């Protein structure tokens, strides 16, 4: 057992060397995105990468924008005219 007293500032120097963990700091998720072949949908999915550079409270805006764009793309599919109806 030692009665040595650590020098003042010795512990503080070690604490400065380690960066603080910030759970709200931006961190890339590295989620793979597979191209769909539809340029409009692929552009919306690529927008998800923007969330990698934002704090978690900024993700909602990106997700809502992507959701809105994908919903609009699906709605546009319903609006396209299909083949003519068979005669009655």
RAKA-V994708 format. One record per residue. N is the residue number from 0. SS is DSSP state (2 for helix, 1 for strand, 0 for the rest). Layout:
{{N & SS} {N & SS}}
This chain:
{{0 & 0} {1 & 0} {2 & 0} {3 & 0} {4 & 0} {5 & 0} {6 & 0} {7 & 0} {8 & 0} {9 & 2} {10 & 2} {11 & 2} {12 & 2} {13 & 2} {14 & 2} {15 & 2} {16 & 2} {17 & 0} {18 & 0} {19 & 0} {20 & 0} {21 & 0} {22 & 0} {23 & 0} {24 & 0} {25 & 0} {26 & 0} {27 & 0} {28 & 0} {29 & 0} {30 & 0} {31 & 0} {32 & 0} {33 & 0} {34 & 0} {35 & 0} {36 & 0} {37 & 0} {38 & 2} {39 & 2} {40 & 2} {41 & 2} {42 & 2} {43 & 2} {44 & 2} {45 & 2} {46 & 2} {47 & 2} {48 & 2} {49 & 2} {50 & 2} {51 & 2} {52 & 2} {53 & 0} {54 & 0} {55 & 2} {56 & 2} {57 & 2} {58 & 2} {59 & 2} {60 & 2} {61 & 2} {62 & 2} {63 & 2} {64 & 2} {65 & 2} {66 & 2} {67 & 2} {68 & 2} {69 & 2} {70 & 2} {71 & 2} {72 & 2} {73 & 2} {74 & 2} {75 & 2} {76 & 2} {77 & 2} {78 & 2} {79 & 0} {80 & 0} {81 & 0} {82 & 0} {83 & 0} {84 & 0} {85 & 0} {86 & 0} {87 & 0}}
